[in-house]
Amino acid sequence: MAVTDEMVCFSLYAATRATTQAYRSLLEPWGLTYPQYLVLVTLWLEGDQTVSSLGEHLQLDSGTLSPLLKRMEQGGLVRRVRQSPDERVVTVTVDERGRELRAELAHIPARIAAGTGLPNELSAAALIDTLQRLTATMHAVSAHPDTRR
């Protein structure tokens, strides 16, 4: 048995890579990346968002999100609109092609859910809760590292 087989961090890393690869394969026919898909899902389900609220939802900084949104806008998936009172606030909305993709990509969540091997929604909810707690505690570790050796 490899040492990495006994490491929680490696198991998370491997699962993340496998999940991202599954999304890459499923989204490739539409020329979408996983982050682009996440932007669309957020907009479909939660409505128009400011760039900053999208960044918070997706845990992406503006340096990553802005070029992503620019490419999506060039592809007719989203529109970015500056708000009149404050030019710094940019709202992102789904454009025509982005709306069309909602129906075309409707099969993706079920394919990913089946790929998890989880038996039901209750198990999925428990895993999501565990991973969200892990994310929060890891953010706390990175924000306050103990530099003692």
C-alpha positions in Angstrom: 0.0 0.0 0.0 1.3 3.4 -1.0 1.8 6.0 1.8 -0.6 8.3 -0.1 -3.4 5.7 0.3 -3.4 6.5 4.0 -3.5 10.3 3.7 -6.8 12.2 3.9 -5.4 15.1 2.0 -4.3 12.9 -0.9 -7.7 11.1 -1.0 -9.4 14.5 -1.2 -7.0 15.6 -3.9 -7.5 12.4 -6.0 -11.3 12.7 -5.6 -11.3 16.3 -6.7 -9.2 15.5 -9.7 -11.4 12.6 -10.7 -14.5 14.8 -10.3 -13.0 17.6 -12.3 -12.1 15.1 -15.0 -15.6 13.7 -15.1 -17.0 17.3 -15.5 -14.4 18.0 -18.2 -15.5 14.9 -20.2 -19.2 15.7 -19.8 -18.9 19.4 -20.7 -16.4 19.1 -23.5 -19.0 18.7 -26.3 -20.3 22.2 -25.4 -16.8 23.7 -25.0 -17.4 24.6 -21.4 -15.0 24.4 -18.5 -16.1 23.4 -15.0 -15.8 26.9 -13.6 -17.9 28.2 -16.6 -20.5 25.5 -15.8 -20.6 26.6 -12.1 -21.2 30.2 -13.2 -24.1 29.2 -15.4 -25.6 26.9 -12.7 -25.4 29.8 -10.1 -27.1 32.2 -12.5 -29.8 29.7 -13.5 -30.7 28.8 -10.0 -30.0 32.1 -8.1 -30.6 34.7 -10.8 -28.4 37.7 -11.8 -25.3 38.2 -9.6 -22.7 40.8 -9.2 -19.2 39.8 -10.0 -18.3 40.0 -6.3 -21.2 37.8 -5.3 -20.3 35.2 -7.9 -16.8 35.3 -6.6 -18.0 34.6 -3.1 -20.3 31.8 -4.3 -17.6 30.1 -6.3 -14.7 31.0 -4.0 -12.9 32.7 -6.9 -11.0 36.0 -6.8 -11.7 38.7 -9.4 -8.4 38.0 -11.1 -9.6 34.6 -12.0 -13.3 35.4 -12.4 -13.0 38.4 -14.7 -11.2 36.7 -17.6 -13.6 33.7 -17.2 -16.6 36.0 -17.5 -15.1 37.8 -20.4 -14.7 34.6 -22.4 -18.2 33.6 -21.5 -19.5 36.9 -22.7 -17.7 36.6 -26.0 -19.3 33.2 -26.4 -22.8 34.6 -25.8 -23.3 32.8 -22.5 -23.5 35.7 -20.2 -23.7 39.5 -20.3 -21.9 41.9 -17.9 -23.6 45.2 -17.2 -22.3 48.1 -15.2 -24.7 49.5 -12.7 -25.3 53.2 -13.2 -24.8 54.7 -9.7 -21.6 52.8 -9.1 -19.6 52.0 -12.2 -17.5 49.5 -10.2 -20.5 47.2 -9.7 -20.9 44.8 -12.6 -24.0 42.5 -12.8 -23.8 39.2 -14.7 -26.8 37.8 -16.4 -27.4 34.7 -18.5 -27.5 35.5 -22.2 -29.4 33.7 -25.0 -26.9 30.8 -25.5 -26.5 30.4 -21.7 -30.3 30.0 -21.4 -30.3 27.4 -24.2 -27.6 25.4 -22.4 -29.8 24.9 -19.3 -31.9 22.3 -21.1 -28.9 20.8 -23.0 -26.9 20.3 -19.8 -29.8 19.1 -17.6 -28.4 15.6 -17.6 -25.1 16.6 -16.0 -26.1 16.6 -12.3 -27.6 13.1 -12.5 -24.5 11.8 -14.2 -22.3 13.3 -11.5 -24.5 12.1 -8.7 -24.4 8.5 -10.1 -20.6 8.8 -10.4 -20.3 9.5 -6.7 -21.5 6.1 -5.8 -23.5 7.6 -2.9 -26.7 5.6 -2.3 -29.1 8.5 -1.8 -29.6 12.2 -1.3 -29.2 11.9 2.5 -25.7 10.4 2.0 -24.9 13.2 -0.4 -26.1 15.9 2.0 -24.0 14.3 4.8 -20.9 14.3 2.6 -21.5 18.0 1.5 -21.8 19.0 5.2 -18.6 17.2 6.0 -16.7 18.8 3.1 -18.1 22.3 3.9 -16.9 21.9 7.5 -13.5 20.7 6.3 -13.3 23.7 3.9 -14.1 26.1 6.7 -11.5 24.6 9.1 -8.8 24.5 6.4 -9.5 28.2 5.7 -9.0 28.9 9.4 -5.7 27.0 9.4 -4.4 28.9 6.4 -5.6 32.2 7.9 -3.8 31.5 11.2 -0.9 29.2 10.6 1.1 28.0 13.5 4.6 28.6 12.4 6.2 26.7 15.3 8.0 23.6 14.3 
